[in-house]
Amino acid sequence: MTDWLDILKGQRLEGEQTRRAVEQMLAEPAIDREQVMALFAALEKQAGFVEKLVRVLDEAGYEPDVVASAERLECLYAELAERAAVKAKEMQ
């Protein structure tokens, strides 16, 4: 059987690495709006994927801790997408 908690833990670690990379990218003075918009699109896509995963896990009756772990991952990517959106708006 798939150990979703282990998978989600690994994804959370990757998400934290992504957080650090996004913070560095958004702080880069040479970044342009097109790059920020591409970053935003990628983060939105990831957040959407994890949102679907949350729904599937919940509907399949997985344990609440598995669903909660997926929800935390979704929130991470949604937060990062929001940061990119704010940066893009600032650059208009």
PDB file of N, CA, C and O in Angstrom:
ATOM      1  N   MET A   1       0.848  -1.186   0.000  1.00  0.00           N
ATOM      2  CA  MET A   1       0.000   0.000   0.000  1.00  0.00           C
ATOM      3  C   MET A   1       0.890   1.245   0.000  1.00  0.00           C
ATOM      4  O   MET A   1       1.969   1.246   0.593  1.00  0.00           O
ATOM      5  N   THR A   2       0.441   2.271  -0.651  1.00  0.00           N
ATOM      6  CA  THR A   2       1.175   3.518  -0.748  1.00  0.00           C
ATOM      7  C   THR A   2       1.196   4.217   0.606  1.00  0.00           C
ATOM      8  O   THR A   2       0.159   4.378   1.250  1.00  0.00           O
ATOM      9  N   ASP A   3       2.392   4.631   1.030  1.00  0.00           N
ATOM     10  CA  ASP A   3       2.513   5.378   2.280  1.00  0.00           C
ATOM     11  C   ASP A   3       2.477   6.870   1.950  1.00  0.00           C
ATOM     12  O   ASP A   3       3.508   7.498   1.709  1.00  0.00           O
ATOM     13  N   TRP A   4       1.284   7.407   1.947  1.00  0.00           N
ATOM     14  CA  TRP A   4       1.089   8.791   1.548  1.00  0.00           C
ATOM     15  C   TRP A   4       1.782   9.765   2.484  1.00  0.00           C
ATOM     16  O   TRP A   4       2.241  10.821   2.048  1.00  0.00           O
ATOM     17  N   LEU A   5       1.866   9.424   3.769  1.00  0.00           N
ATOM     18  CA  LEU A   5       2.543  10.334   4.686  1.00  0.00           C
ATOM     19  C   LEU A   5       4.015  10.487   4.322  1.00  0.00           C
ATOM     20  O   LEU A   5       4.553  11.593   4.363  1.00  0.00           O
ATOM     21  N   ASP A   6       4.670   9.381   3.967  1.00  0.00           N
ATOM     22  CA  ASP A   6       6.077   9.465   3.550  1.00  0.00           C
ATOM     23  C   ASP A   6       6.221  10.245   2.253  1.00  0.00           C
ATOM     24  O   ASP A   6       7.131  11.062   2.112  1.00  0.00           O
ATOM     25  N   ILE A   7       5.331   9.996   1.312  1.00  0.00           N
ATOM     26  CA  ILE A   7       5.376  10.714   0.036  1.00  0.00           C
ATOM     27  C   ILE A   7       5.176  12.210   0.270  1.00  0.00           C
ATOM     28  O   ILE A   7       5.913  13.034  -0.272  1.00  0.00           O
ATOM     29  N   LEU A   8       4.190  12.551   1.066  1.00  0.00           N
ATOM     30  CA  LEU A   8       3.902  13.962   1.320  1.00  0.00           C
ATOM     31  C   LEU A   8       5.009  14.630   2.130  1.00  0.00           C
ATOM     32  O   LEU A   8       5.282  15.817   1.955  1.00  0.00           O
ATOM     33  N   LYS A   9       5.637  13.875   3.005  1.00  0.00           N
ATOM     34  CA  LYS A   9       6.772  14.421   3.755  1.00  0.00           C
ATOM     35  C   LYS A   9       7.902  14.780   2.788  1.00  0.00           C
ATOM     36  O   LYS A   9       8.509  15.846   2.899  1.00  0.00           O
ATOM     37  N   GLY A  10       8.175  13.894   1.852  1.00  0.00           N
ATOM     38  CA  GLY A  10       9.192  14.166   0.844  1.00  0.00           C
ATOM     39  C   GLY A  10       8.830  15.360  -0.012  1.00  0.00           C
ATOM     40  O   GLY A  10       9.690  16.176  -0.345  1.00  0.00           O
ATOM     41  N   GLN A  11       7.552  15.467  -0.374  1.00  0.00           N
ATOM     42  CA  GLN A  11       7.093  16.601  -1.168  1.00  0.00           C
ATOM     43  C   GLN A  11       7.180  17.900  -0.373  1.00  0.00           C
ATOM     44  O   GLN A  11       7.448  18.961  -0.937  1.00  0.00           O
ATOM     45  N   ARG A  12       6.956  17.814   0.917  1.00  0.00           N
ATOM     46  CA  ARG A  12       7.067  19.011   1.764  1.00  0.00           C
ATOM     47  C   ARG A  12       8.519  19.491   1.811  1.00  0.00           C
ATOM     48  O   ARG A  12       8.783  20.692   1.769  1.00  0.00           O
ATOM     49  N   LEU A  13       9.456  18.545   1.899  1.00  0.00           N
ATOM     50  CA  LEU A  13      10.877  18.918   1.885  1.00  0.00           C
ATOM     51  C   LEU A  13      11.237  19.588   0.563  1.00  0.00           C
ATOM     52  O   LEU A  13      11.954  20.588   0.544  1.00  0.00           O
ATOM     53  N   GLU A  14      10.744  19.040  -0.530  1.00  0.00           N
ATOM     54  CA  GLU A  14      10.974  19.666  -1.834  1.00  0.00           C
ATOM     55  C   GLU A  14      10.303  21.034  -1.898  1.00  0.00           C
ATOM     56  O   GLU A  14      10.846  21.971  -2.483  1.00  0.00           O
ATOM     57  N   GLY A  15       9.140  21.145  -1.304  1.00  0.00           N
ATOM     58  CA  GLY A  15       8.435  22.423  -1.264  1.00  0.00           C
ATOM     59  C   GLY A  15       9.221  23.474  -0.492  1.00  0.00           C
ATOM     60  O   GLY A  15       9.233  24.645  -0.871  1.00  0.00           O
ATOM     61  N   GLU A  16       9.873  23.066   0.581  1.00  0.00           N
ATOM     62  CA  GLU A  16      10.688  24.005   1.352  1.00  0.00           C
ATOM     63  C   GLU A  16      11.914  24.439   0.555  1.00  0.00           C
ATOM     64  O   GLU A  16      12.344  25.589   0.651  1.00  0.00           O
ATOM     65  N   GLN A  17      12.473  23.531  -0.223  1.00  0.00           N
ATOM     66  CA  GLN A  17      13.578  23.908  -1.111  1.00  0.00           C
ATOM     67  C   GLN A  17      13.074  24.893  -2.168  1.00  0.00           C
ATOM     68  O   GLN A  17      13.764  25.851  -2.515  1.00  0.00           O
ATOM     69  N   THR A  18      11.879  24.650  -2.666  1.00  0.00           N
ATOM     70  CA  THR A  18      11.276  25.552  -3.638  1.00  0.00           C
ATOM     71  C   THR A  18      11.050  26.920  -3.011  1.00  0.00           C
ATOM     72  O   THR A  18      11.271  27.942  -3.661  1.00  0.00           O
ATOM     73  N   ARG A  19      10.614  26.951  -1.761  1.00  0.00           N
ATOM     74  CA  ARG A  19      10.389  28.219  -1.056  1.00  0.00           C
ATOM     75  C   ARG A  19      11.681  29.045  -1.031  1.00  0.00           C
ATOM     76  O   ARG A  19      11.670  30.239  -1.329  1.00  0.00           O
ATOM     77  N   ARG A  20      12.774  28.403  -0.676  1.00  0.00           N
ATOM     78  CA  ARG A  20      14.050  29.115  -0.617  1.00  0.00           C
ATOM     79  C   ARG A  20      14.456  29.632  -1.999  1.00  0.00           C
ATOM     80  O   ARG A  20      14.938  30.757  -2.132  1.00  0.00           O
ATOM     81  N   ALA A  21      14.258  28.809  -3.013  1.00  0.00           N
ATOM     82  CA  ALA A  21      14.610  29.217  -4.375  1.00  0.00           C
ATOM     83  C   ALA A  21      13.734  30.378  -4.840  1.00  0.00           C
ATOM     84  O   ALA A  21      14.227  31.316  -5.465  1.00  0.00           O
ATOM     85  N   VAL A  22      12.443  30.319  -4.539  1.00  0.00           N
ATOM     86  CA  VAL A  22      11.522  31.385  -4.934  1.00  0.00           C
ATOM     87  C   VAL A  22      11.909  32.688  -4.234  1.00  0.00           C
ATOM     88  O   VAL A  22      11.933  33.748  -4.859  1.00  0.00           O
ATOM     89  N   GLU A  23      12.208  32.607  -2.954  1.00  0.00           N
ATOM     90  CA  GLU A  23      12.613  33.808  -2.221  1.00  0.00           C
ATOM     91  C   GLU A  23      13.853  34.436  -2.843  1.00  0.00           C
ATOM     92  O   GLU A  23      13.933  35.657  -2.976  1.00  0.00           O
ATOM     93  N   GLN A  24      14.819  33.605  -3.224  1.00  0.00           N
ATOM     94  CA  GLN A  24      16.032  34.117  -3.860  1.00  0.00           C
ATOM     95  C   GLN A  24      15.708  34.742  -5.212  1.00  0.00           C
ATOM     96  O   GLN A  24      16.216  35.815  -5.539  1.00  0.00           O
ATOM     97  N   MET A  25      14.866  34.078  -5.997  1.00  0.00           N
ATOM     98  CA  MET A  25      14.510  34.600  -7.315  1.00  0.00           C
ATOM     99  C   MET A  25      13.795  35.940  -7.210  1.00  0.00           C
ATOM    100  O   MET A  25      14.117  36.878  -7.941  1.00  0.00           O
ATOM    101  N   LEU A  26      12.834  36.032  -6.312  1.00  0.00           N
ATOM    102  CA  LEU A  26      12.049  37.256  -6.193  1.00  0.00           C
ATOM    103  C   LEU A  26      12.880  38.412  -5.626  1.00  0.00           C
ATOM    104  O   LEU A  26      12.557  39.578  -5.853  1.00  0.00           O
ATOM    105  N   ALA A  27      13.930  38.095  -4.900  1.00  0.00           N
ATOM    106  CA  ALA A  27      14.812  39.131  -4.349  1.00  0.00           C
ATOM    107  C   ALA A  27      15.872  39.578  -5.353  1.00  0.00           C
ATOM    108  O   ALA A  27      16.564  40.571  -5.130  1.00  0.00           O
ATOM    109  N   GLU A  28      15.997  38.853  -6.444  1.00  0.00           N
ATOM    110  CA  GLU A  28      17.018  39.159  -7.458  1.00  0.00           C
ATOM    111  C   GLU A  28      16.653  40.460  -8.184  1.00  0.00           C
ATOM    112  O   GLU A  28      15.604  40.537  -8.824  1.00  0.00           O
ATOM    113  N   PRO A  29      17.506  41.474  -8.089  1.00  0.00           N
ATOM    114  CA  PRO A  29      17.188  42.751  -8.746  1.00  0.00           C
ATOM    115  C   PRO A  29      17.045  42.639 -10.268  1.00  0.00           C
ATOM    116  O   PRO A  29      16.321  43.426 -10.877  1.00  0.00           O
ATOM    117  N   ALA A  30      17.720  41.681 -10.879  1.00  0.00           N
ATOM    118  CA  ALA A  30      17.700  41.574 -12.341  1.00  0.00           C
ATOM    119  C   ALA A  30      16.495  40.803 -12.881  1.00  0.00           C
ATOM    120  O   ALA A  30      16.334  40.699 -14.097  1.00  0.00           O
ATOM    121  N   ILE A  31      15.658  40.269 -12.016  1.00  0.00           N
ATOM    122  CA  ILE A  31      14.505  39.498 -12.497  1.00  0.00           C
ATOM    123  C   ILE A  31      13.527  40.443 -13.195  1.00  0.00           C
ATOM    124  O   ILE A  31      13.293  41.563 -12.741  1.00  0.00           O
ATOM    125  N   ASP A  32      12.965  39.973 -14.300  1.00  0.00           N
ATOM    126  CA  ASP A  32      11.997  40.820 -15.002  1.00  0.00           C
ATOM    127  C   ASP A  32      10.580  40.269 -14.800  1.00  0.00           C
ATOM    128  O   ASP A  32      10.393  39.161 -14.297  1.00  0.00           O
ATOM    129  N   ARG A  33       9.605  41.057 -15.197  1.00  0.00           N
ATOM    130  CA  ARG A  33       8.202  40.698 -14.955  1.00  0.00           C
ATOM    131  C   ARG A  33       7.819  39.409 -15.683  1.00  0.00           C
ATOM    132  O   ARG A  33       7.042  38.613 -15.156  1.00  0.00           O
ATOM    133  N   GLU A  34       8.343  39.201 -16.861  1.00  0.00           N
ATOM    134  CA  GLU A  34       8.041  37.973 -17.610  1.00  0.00           C
ATOM    135  C   GLU A  34       8.511  36.742 -16.833  1.00  0.00           C
ATOM    136  O   GLU A  34       7.812  35.730 -16.790  1.00  0.00           O
ATOM    137  N   GLN A  35       9.668  36.826 -16.233  1.00  0.00           N
ATOM    138  CA  GLN A  35      10.175  35.712 -15.433  1.00  0.00           C
ATOM    139  C   GLN A  35       9.305  35.493 -14.198  1.00  0.00           C
ATOM    140  O   GLN A  35       9.011  34.356 -13.830  1.00  0.00           O
ATOM    141  N   VAL A  36       8.900  36.582 -13.569  1.00  0.00           N
ATOM    142  CA  VAL A  36       8.035  36.474 -12.389  1.00  0.00           C
ATOM    143  C   VAL A  36       6.697  35.846 -12.778  1.00  0.00           C
ATOM    144  O   VAL A  36       6.164  35.017 -12.040  1.00  0.00           O
ATOM    145  N   MET A  37       6.157  36.232 -13.923  1.00  0.00           N
ATOM    146  CA  MET A  37       4.884  35.664 -14.366  1.00  0.00           C
ATOM    147  C   MET A  37       5.022  34.169 -14.685  1.00  0.00           C
ATOM    148  O   MET A  37       4.109  33.390 -14.408  1.00  0.00           O
ATOM    149  N   ALA A  38       6.148  33.772 -15.260  1.00  0.00           N
ATOM    150  CA  ALA A  38       6.390  32.347 -15.528  1.00  0.00           C
ATOM    151  C   ALA A  38       6.488  31.575 -14.216  1.00  0.00           C
ATOM    152  O   ALA A  38       5.965  30.467 -14.097  1.00  0.00           O
ATOM    153  N   LEU A  39       7.155  32.164 -13.247  1.00  0.00           N
ATOM    154  CA  LEU A  39       7.264  31.538 -11.926  1.00  0.00           C
ATOM    155  C   LEU A  39       5.884  31.417 -11.295  1.00  0.00           C
ATOM    156  O   LEU A  39       5.539  30.372 -10.743  1.00  0.00           O
ATOM    157  N   PHE A  40       5.101  32.479 -11.375  1.00  0.00           N
ATOM    158  CA  PHE A  40       3.742  32.456 -10.841  1.00  0.00           C
ATOM    159  C   PHE A  40       2.917  31.341 -11.481  1.00  0.00           C
ATOM    160  O   PHE A  40       2.229  30.596 -10.784  1.00  0.00           O
ATOM    161  N   ALA A  41       2.986  31.229 -12.797  1.00  0.00           N
ATOM    162  CA  ALA A  41       2.215  30.206 -13.510  1.00  0.00           C
ATOM    163  C   ALA A  41       2.615  28.800 -13.056  1.00  0.00           C
ATOM    164  O   ALA A  41       1.756  27.940 -12.862  1.00  0.00           O
ATOM    165  N   ALA A  42       3.904  28.571 -12.890  1.00  0.00           N
ATOM    166  CA  ALA A  42       4.378  27.248 -12.454  1.00  0.00           C
ATOM    167  C   ALA A  42       3.906  26.945 -11.036  1.00  0.00           C
ATOM    168  O   ALA A  42       3.495  25.822 -10.745  1.00  0.00           O
ATOM    169  N   LEU A  43       3.961  27.931 -10.164  1.00  0.00           N
ATOM    170  CA  LEU A  43       3.531  27.729  -8.775  1.00  0.00           C
ATOM    171  C   LEU A  43       2.020  27.525  -8.689  1.00  0.00           C
ATOM    172  O   LEU A  43       1.548  26.709  -7.896  1.00  0.00           O
ATOM    173  N   GLU A  44       1.270  28.253  -9.492  1.00  0.00           N
ATOM    174  CA  GLU A  44      -0.183  28.079  -9.539  1.00  0.00           C
ATOM    175  C   GLU A  44      -0.541  26.674 -10.030  1.00  0.00           C
ATOM    176  O   GLU A  44      -1.455  26.037  -9.507  1.00  0.00           O
ATOM    177  N   LYS A  45       0.177  26.211 -11.021  1.00  0.00           N
ATOM    178  CA  LYS A  45      -0.070  24.869 -11.561  1.00  0.00           C
ATOM    179  C   LYS A  45       0.188  23.820 -10.483  1.00  0.00           C
ATOM    180  O   LYS A  45      -0.595  22.883 -10.327  1.00  0.00           O
ATOM    181  N   GLN A  46       1.279  23.974  -9.741  1.00  0.00           N
ATOM    182  CA  GLN A  46       1.604  23.028  -8.676  1.00  0.00           C
ATOM    183  C   GLN A  46       0.554  23.083  -7.574  1.00  0.00           C
ATOM    184  O   GLN A  46       0.124  22.045  -7.071  1.00  0.00           O
ATOM    185  N   ALA A  47       0.142  24.287  -7.198  1.00  0.00           N
ATOM    186  CA  ALA A  47      -0.893  24.423  -6.169  1.00  0.00           C
ATOM    187  C   ALA A  47      -2.193  23.759  -6.623  1.00  0.00           C
ATOM    188  O   ALA A  47      -2.866  23.099  -5.831  1.00  0.00           O
ATOM    189  N   GLY A  48      -2.540  23.932  -7.883  1.00  0.00           N
ATOM    190  CA  GLY A  48      -3.750  23.308  -8.416  1.00  0.00           C
ATOM    191  C   GLY A  48      -3.680  21.795  -8.400  1.00  0.00           C
ATOM    192  O   GLY A  48      -4.662  21.118  -8.094  1.00  0.00           O
ATOM    193  N   PHE A  49      -2.489  21.261  -8.737  1.00  0.00           N
ATOM    194  CA  PHE A  49      -2.308  19.811  -8.703  1.00  0.00           C
ATOM    195  C   PHE A  49      -2.494  19.285  -7.289  1.00  0.00           C
ATOM    196  O   PHE A  49      -3.190  18.292  -7.076  1.00  0.00           O
ATOM    197  N   VAL A  50      -1.875  19.950  -6.326  1.00  0.00           N
ATOM    198  CA  VAL A  50      -1.972  19.481  -4.944  1.00  0.00           C
ATOM    199  C   VAL A  50      -3.397  19.650  -4.429  1.00  0.00           C
ATOM    200  O   VAL A  50      -3.863  18.835  -3.632  1.00  0.00           O
ATOM    201  N   GLU A  51      -4.096  20.694  -4.870  1.00  0.00           N
ATOM    202  CA  GLU A  51      -5.495  20.867  -4.488  1.00  0.00           C
ATOM    203  C   GLU A  51      -6.323  19.668  -4.957  1.00  0.00           C
ATOM    204  O   GLU A  51      -7.166  19.164  -4.214  1.00  0.00           O
ATOM    205  N   LYS A  52      -6.085  19.215  -6.180  1.00  0.00           N
ATOM    206  CA  LYS A  52      -6.780  18.027  -6.691  1.00  0.00           C
ATOM    207  C   LYS A  52      -6.408  16.791  -5.889  1.00  0.00           C
ATOM    208  O   LYS A  52      -7.261  15.951  -5.602  1.00  0.00           O
ATOM    209  N   LEU A  53      -5.129  16.680  -5.524  1.00  0.00           N
ATOM    210  CA  LEU A  53      -4.683  15.543  -4.716  1.00  0.00           C
ATOM    211  C   LEU A  53      -5.399  15.529  -3.369  1.00  0.00           C
ATOM    212  O   LEU A  53      -5.825  14.472  -2.905  1.00  0.00           O
ATOM    213  N   VAL A  54      -5.533  16.685  -2.747  1.00  0.00           N
ATOM    214  CA  VAL A  54      -6.249  16.785  -1.468  1.00  0.00           C
ATOM    215  C   VAL A  54      -7.672  16.260  -1.632  1.00  0.00           C
ATOM    216  O   VAL A  54      -8.153  15.468  -0.821  1.00  0.00           O
ATOM    217  N   ARG A  55      -8.328  16.705  -2.679  1.00  0.00           N
ATOM    218  CA  ARG A  55      -9.711  16.288  -2.921  1.00  0.00           C
ATOM    219  C   ARG A  55      -9.808  14.768  -3.119  1.00  0.00           C
ATOM    220  O   ARG A  55     -10.701  14.123  -2.568  1.00  0.00           O
ATOM    221  N   VAL A  56      -8.892  14.208  -3.901  1.00  0.00           N
ATOM    222  CA  VAL A  56      -8.908  12.758  -4.162  1.00  0.00           C
ATOM    223  C   VAL A  56      -8.649  11.979  -2.879  1.00  0.00           C
ATOM    224  O   VAL A  56      -9.341  11.002  -2.592  1.00  0.00           O
ATOM    225  N   LEU A  57      -7.662  12.406  -2.113  1.00  0.00           N
ATOM    226  CA  LEU A  57      -7.350  11.714  -0.859  1.00  0.00           C
ATOM    227  C   LEU A  57      -8.527  11.780   0.102  1.00  0.00           C
ATOM    228  O   LEU A  57      -8.864  10.789   0.749  1.00  0.00           O
ATOM    229  N   ASP A  58      -9.152  12.955   0.195  1.00  0.00           N
ATOM    230  CA  ASP A  58     -10.289  13.130   1.092  1.00  0.00           C
ATOM    231  C   ASP A  58     -11.472  12.270   0.646  1.00  0.00           C
ATOM    232  O   ASP A  58     -12.087  11.579   1.460  1.00  0.00           O
ATOM    233  N   GLU A  59     -11.784  12.315  -0.639  1.00  0.00           N
ATOM    234  CA  GLU A  59     -12.916  11.539  -1.156  1.00  0.00           C
ATOM    235  C   GLU A  59     -12.674  10.039  -1.063  1.00  0.00           C
ATOM    236  O   GLU A  59     -13.623   9.262  -0.955  1.00  0.00           O
ATOM    237  N   ALA A  60     -11.403   9.625  -1.103  1.00  0.00           N
ATOM    238  CA  ALA A  60     -11.088   8.203  -1.005  1.00  0.00           C
ATOM    239  C   ALA A  60     -11.072   7.717   0.443  1.00  0.00           C
ATOM    240  O   ALA A  60     -10.873   6.532   0.709  1.00  0.00           O
ATOM    241  N   GLY A  61     -11.285   8.645   1.371  1.00  0.00           N
ATOM    242  CA  GLY A  61     -11.391   8.250   2.780  1.00  0.00           C
ATOM    243  C   GLY A  61     -10.072   8.037   3.486  1.00  0.00           C
ATOM    244  O   GLY A  61     -10.005   7.294   4.465  1.00  0.00           O
ATOM    245  N   TYR A  62      -9.016   8.681   3.003  1.00  0.00           N
ATOM    246  CA  TYR A  62      -7.733   8.549   3.686  1.00  0.00           C
ATOM    247  C   TYR A  62      -7.802   9.201   5.055  1.00  0.00           C
ATOM    248  O   TYR A  62      -8.648  10.057   5.315  1.00  0.00           O
ATOM    249  N   GLU A  63      -6.896   8.779   5.922  1.00  0.00           N
ATOM    250  CA  GLU A  63      -6.833   9.285   7.289  1.00  0.00           C
ATOM    251  C   GLU A  63      -6.730  10.813   7.291  1.00  0.00           C
ATOM    252  O   GLU A  63      -6.123  11.393   6.390  1.00  0.00           O
ATOM    253  N   PRO A  64      -7.313  11.459   8.285  1.00  0.00           N
ATOM    254  CA  PRO A  64      -7.264  12.922   8.356  1.00  0.00           C
ATOM    255  C   PRO A  64      -5.836  13.490   8.363  1.00  0.00           C
ATOM    256  O   PRO A  64      -5.605  14.583   7.846  1.00  0.00           O
ATOM    257  N   ASP A  65      -4.878  12.754   8.947  1.00  0.00           N
ATOM    258  CA  ASP A  65      -3.509  13.274   8.965  1.00  0.00           C
ATOM    259  C   ASP A  65      -2.889  13.279   7.568  1.00  0.00           C
ATOM    260  O   ASP A  65      -2.051  14.131   7.270  1.00  0.00           O
ATOM    261  N   VAL A  66      -3.283  12.351   6.719  1.00  0.00           N
ATOM    262  CA  VAL A  66      -2.804  12.323   5.335  1.00  0.00           C
ATOM    263  C   VAL A  66      -3.392  13.515   4.571  1.00  0.00           C
ATOM    264  O   VAL A  66      -2.678  14.219   3.858  1.00  0.00           O
ATOM    265  N   VAL A  67      -4.683  13.727   4.729  1.00  0.00           N
ATOM    266  CA  VAL A  67      -5.352  14.842   4.053  1.00  0.00           C
ATOM    267  C   VAL A  67      -4.782  16.170   4.557  1.00  0.00           C
ATOM    268  O   VAL A  67      -4.538  17.081   3.765  1.00  0.00           O
ATOM    269  N   ALA A  68      -4.572  16.281   5.862  1.00  0.00           N
ATOM    270  CA  ALA A  68      -4.027  17.518   6.436  1.00  0.00           C
ATOM    271  C   ALA A  68      -2.618  17.785   5.921  1.00  0.00           C
ATOM    272  O   ALA A  68      -2.259  18.935   5.670  1.00  0.00           O
ATOM    273  N   SER A  69      -1.830  16.747   5.765  1.00  0.00           N
ATOM    274  CA  SER A  69      -0.475  16.905   5.238  1.00  0.00           C
ATOM    275  C   SER A  69      -0.516  17.429   3.801  1.00  0.00           C
ATOM    276  O   SER A  69       0.275  18.296   3.428  1.00  0.00           O
ATOM    277  N   ALA A  70      -1.425  16.907   3.014  1.00  0.00           N
ATOM    278  CA  ALA A  70      -1.587  17.374   1.635  1.00  0.00           C
ATOM    279  C   ALA A  70      -2.090  18.818   1.619  1.00  0.00           C
ATOM    280  O   ALA A  70      -1.666  19.610   0.777  1.00  0.00           O
ATOM    281  N   GLU A  71      -2.978  19.162   2.529  1.00  0.00           N
ATOM    282  CA  GLU A  71      -3.486  20.539   2.609  1.00  0.00           C
ATOM    283  C   GLU A  71      -2.366  21.518   2.952  1.00  0.00           C
ATOM    284  O   GLU A  71      -2.322  22.625   2.416  1.00  0.00           O
ATOM    285  N   ARG A  72      -1.469  21.117   3.837  1.00  0.00           N
ATOM    286  CA  ARG A  72      -0.331  21.985   4.180  1.00  0.00           C
ATOM    287  C   ARG A  72       0.551  22.211   2.962  1.00  0.00           C
ATOM    288  O   ARG A  72       1.044  23.317   2.742  1.00  0.00           O
ATOM    289  N   LEU A  73       0.748  21.175   2.180  1.00  0.00           N
ATOM    290  CA  LEU A  73       1.546  21.299   0.963  1.00  0.00           C
ATOM    291  C   LEU A  73       0.848  22.236  -0.031  1.00  0.00           C
ATOM    292  O   LEU A  73       1.492  23.072  -0.664  1.00  0.00           O
ATOM    293  N   GLU A  74      -0.449  22.088  -0.155  1.00  0.00           N
ATOM    294  CA  GLU A  74      -1.223  22.983  -1.028  1.00  0.00           C
ATOM    295  C   GLU A  74      -1.060  24.432  -0.579  1.00  0.00           C
ATOM    296  O   GLU A  74      -0.854  25.319  -1.406  1.00  0.00           O
ATOM    297  N   CYS A  75      -1.150  24.670   0.709  1.00  0.00           N
ATOM    298  CA  CYS A  75      -1.008  26.031   1.246  1.00  0.00           C
ATOM    299  C   CYS A  75       0.374  26.603   0.947  1.00  0.00           C
ATOM    300  O   CYS A  75       0.505  27.790   0.650  1.00  0.00           O
ATOM    301  N   LEU A  76       1.390  25.773   1.022  1.00  0.00           N
ATOM    302  CA  LEU A  76       2.744  26.229   0.732  1.00  0.00           C
ATOM    303  C   LEU A  76       2.834  26.752  -0.696  1.00  0.00           C
ATOM    304  O   LEU A  76       3.332  27.855  -0.922  1.00  0.00           O
ATOM    305  N   TYR A  77       2.358  25.973  -1.655  1.00  0.00           N
ATOM    306  CA  TYR A  77       2.446  26.397  -3.049  1.00  0.00           C
ATOM    307  C   TYR A  77       1.531  27.591  -3.343  1.00  0.00           C
ATOM    308  O   TYR A  77       1.879  28.457  -4.146  1.00  0.00           O
ATOM    309  N   ALA A  78       0.376  27.635  -2.700  1.00  0.00           N
ATOM    310  CA  ALA A  78      -0.516  28.781  -2.880  1.00  0.00           C
ATOM    311  C   ALA A  78       0.137  30.049  -2.325  1.00  0.00           C
ATOM    312  O   ALA A  78       0.023  31.119  -2.923  1.00  0.00           O
ATOM    313  N   GLU A  79       0.814  29.932  -1.192  1.00  0.00           N
ATOM    314  CA  GLU A  79       1.514  31.074  -0.601  1.00  0.00           C
ATOM    315  C   GLU A  79       2.631  31.566  -1.525  1.00  0.00           C
ATOM    316  O   GLU A  79       2.801  32.768  -1.725  1.00  0.00           O
ATOM    317  N   LEU A  80       3.382  30.624  -2.079  1.00  0.00           N
ATOM    318  CA  LEU A  80       4.468  31.001  -2.984  1.00  0.00           C
ATOM    319  C   LEU A  80       3.922  31.661  -4.250  1.00  0.00           C
ATOM    320  O   LEU A  80       4.496  32.629  -4.749  1.00  0.00           O
ATOM    321  N   ALA A  81       2.824  31.139  -4.760  1.00  0.00           N
ATOM    322  CA  ALA A  81       2.195  31.750  -5.944  1.00  0.00           C
ATOM    323  C   ALA A  81       1.738  33.171  -5.617  1.00  0.00           C
ATOM    324  O   ALA A  81       1.882  34.075  -6.440  1.00  0.00           O
ATOM    325  N   GLU A  82       1.194  33.364  -4.433  1.00  0.00           N
ATOM    326  CA  GLU A  82       0.746  34.696  -4.015  1.00  0.00           C
ATOM    327  C   GLU A  82       1.931  35.659  -3.940  1.00  0.00           C
ATOM    328  O   GLU A  82       1.817  36.813  -4.352  1.00  0.00           O
ATOM    329  N   ARG A  83       3.050  35.199  -3.425  1.00  0.00           N
ATOM    330  CA  ARG A  83       4.244  36.054  -3.372  1.00  0.00           C
ATOM    331  C   ARG A  83       4.682  36.479  -4.770  1.00  0.00           C
ATOM    332  O   ARG A  83       5.047  37.634  -4.993  1.00  0.00           O
ATOM    333  N   ALA A  84       4.642  35.541  -5.698  1.00  0.00           N
ATOM    334  CA  ALA A  84       5.016  35.868  -7.075  1.00  0.00           C
ATOM    335  C   ALA A  84       4.015  36.845  -7.678  1.00  0.00           C
ATOM    336  O   ALA A  84       4.405  37.749  -8.415  1.00  0.00           O
ATOM    337  N   ALA A  85       2.732  36.676  -7.376  1.00  0.00           N
ATOM    338  CA  ALA A  85       1.706  37.582  -7.893  1.00  0.00           C
ATOM    339  C   ALA A  85       1.913  38.998  -7.353  1.00  0.00           C
ATOM    340  O   ALA A  85       1.777  39.972  -8.093  1.00  0.00           O
ATOM    341  N   VAL A  86       2.236  39.110  -6.088  1.00  0.00           N
ATOM    342  CA  VAL A  86       2.486  40.419  -5.484  1.00  0.00           C
ATOM    343  C   VAL A  86       3.690  41.080  -6.149  1.00  0.00           C
ATOM    344  O   VAL A  86       3.657  42.269  -6.464  1.00  0.00           O
ATOM    345  N   LYS A  87       4.740  40.311  -6.359  1.00  0.00           N
ATOM    346  CA  LYS A  87       5.940  40.846  -7.008  1.00  0.00           C
ATOM    347  C   LYS A  87       5.605  41.325  -8.425  1.00  0.00           C
ATOM    348  O   LYS A  87       6.042  42.399  -8.837  1.00  0.00           O
ATOM    349  N   ALA A  88       4.838  40.535  -9.161  1.00  0.00           N
ATOM    350  CA  ALA A  88       4.455  40.912 -10.525  1.00  0.00           C
ATOM    351  C   ALA A  88       3.654  42.202 -10.515  1.00  0.00           C
ATOM    352  O   ALA A  88       3.859  43.071 -11.363  1.00  0.00           O
ATOM    353  N   LYS A  89       2.745  42.330  -9.562  1.00  0.00           N
ATOM    354  CA  LYS A  89       1.932  43.543  -9.471  1.00  0.00           C
ATOM    355  C   LYS A  89       2.813  44.751  -9.162  1.00  0.00           C
ATOM    356  O   LYS A  89       2.609  45.832  -9.714  1.00  0.00           O
ATOM    357  N   GLU A  90       3.786  44.563  -8.283  1.00  0.00           N
ATOM    358  CA  GLU A  90       4.712  45.653  -7.943  1.00  0.00           C
ATOM    359  C   GLU A  90       5.509  46.104  -9.154  1.00  0.00           C
ATOM    360  O   GLU A  90       5.927  47.259  -9.232  1.00  0.00           O
ATOM    361  N   MET A  91       5.719  45.200 -10.094  1.00  0.00           N
ATOM    362  CA  MET A  91       6.567  45.492 -11.261  1.00  0.00           C
ATOM    363  C   MET A  91       5.796  46.144 -12.407  1.00  0.00           C
ATOM    364  O   MET A  91       6.399  46.531 -13.408  1.00  0.00           O
ATOM    365  N   GLN A  92       4.495  46.270 -12.281  1.00  0.00           N
ATOM    366  CA  GLN A  92       3.678  46.863 -13.354  1.00  0.00           C
ATOM    367  C   GLN A  92       4.024  48.311 -13.573  1.00  0.00           C
ATOM    368  O   GLN A  92       3.435  48.963 -14.436  1.00  0.00           O
TER     369      GLN A  92
END
